[in-house]
Amino acid sequence: MSETLLDVQGLSCPLPVLKANKALRALPPGGRLVVLATDPAAARDFPAYCAETGHALLEAGEAEGIWRFVLQKKEAA
């Protein structure tokens, strides 16, 4: 499955989640979005965003100050 990359490094809360929300709307159901962020708040924000919206958080991790999240858009209702 193809993935879309969203690089929001250098942006602060709430911009990473807002930009991810916009990017997810453009994806088909089941589409994957890889987000790269440097804001430490993203570690809380993305799990909360996925819990609230129903999108799946498939992966979350940090290496050398860069957070990487893999989100999967929920299937159409």
C-alpha positions as CSV (number, residue, x, y, z in Angstrom):
1,M,0.0,0.0,0.0
2,S,1.3,3.4,-0.9
3,E,2.1,6.0,1.8
4,T,1.9,9.8,1.7
5,L,4.6,11.7,3.6
6,L,3.8,14.8,5.5
7,D,6.9,16.6,6.9
8,V,5.9,19.0,9.7
9,Q,9.3,19.3,11.3
10,G,9.8,22.7,12.9
11,L,6.0,23.3,13.4
12,S,4.5,23.6,16.9
13,C,1.2,22.4,18.3
14,P,-1.5,22.4,17.0
15,L,-0.1,22.7,13.4
16,P,1.2,19.2,13.0
17,V,-2.2,17.6,13.8
18,L,-4.1,20.2,11.8
19,K,-1.9,19.6,8.7
20,A,-2.3,15.8,9.2
21,N,-6.0,16.2,9.4
22,K,-6.1,18.1,6.1
23,A,-3.8,15.5,4.4
24,L,-5.9,12.6,5.6
25,R,-9.0,14.1,4.1
26,A,-7.4,14.0,0.7
27,L,-6.5,10.2,1.1
28,P,-8.9,7.4,0.2
29,P,-10.3,5.2,3.0
30,G,-7.5,2.9,4.2
31,G,-4.8,5.3,2.9
32,R,-1.7,5.7,5.0
33,L,0.0,9.0,6.1
34,V,3.5,9.1,7.4
35,V,4.1,12.2,9.6
36,L,7.5,13.5,10.6
37,A,7.4,16.0,13.5
38,T,9.8,17.6,15.9
39,D,7.4,19.0,18.4
40,P,7.5,16.9,21.6
41,A,3.8,17.5,22.1
42,A,3.1,15.4,19.0
43,A,3.7,12.3,21.1
44,R,0.5,13.1,23.0
45,D,-1.4,14.9,20.2
46,F,-1.4,12.2,17.5
47,P,-2.7,9.3,19.7
48,A,-5.4,11.6,21.1
49,Y,-6.3,12.7,17.6
50,C,-6.6,9.1,16.3
51,A,-8.7,8.1,19.4
52,E,-11.1,11.0,18.7
53,T,-11.4,10.6,15.0
54,G,-11.3,6.9,14.5
55,H,-8.2,6.9,12.3
56,A,-5.7,4.2,13.2
57,L,-2.3,5.0,14.7
58,L,-0.2,2.1,13.3
59,E,3.2,3.3,14.4
60,A,4.7,6.0,16.7
61,G,8.4,6.4,17.5
62,E,11.2,8.9,18.0
63,A,14.7,8.8,16.8
64,E,17.2,11.7,17.1
65,G,14.5,14.2,18.0
66,I,12.3,13.4,15.0
67,W,8.9,11.7,15.7
68,R,7.5,9.4,13.1
69,F,3.8,8.5,13.1
70,V,2.0,6.3,10.6
71,L,-1.7,6.9,10.5
72,Q,-4.3,5.0,8.5
73,K,-7.4,6.7,7.4
74,K,-10.6,5.0,8.7
75,E,-12.8,3.2,6.3
76,A,-15.8,5.0,4.9
77,A,-18.9,4.7,7.1
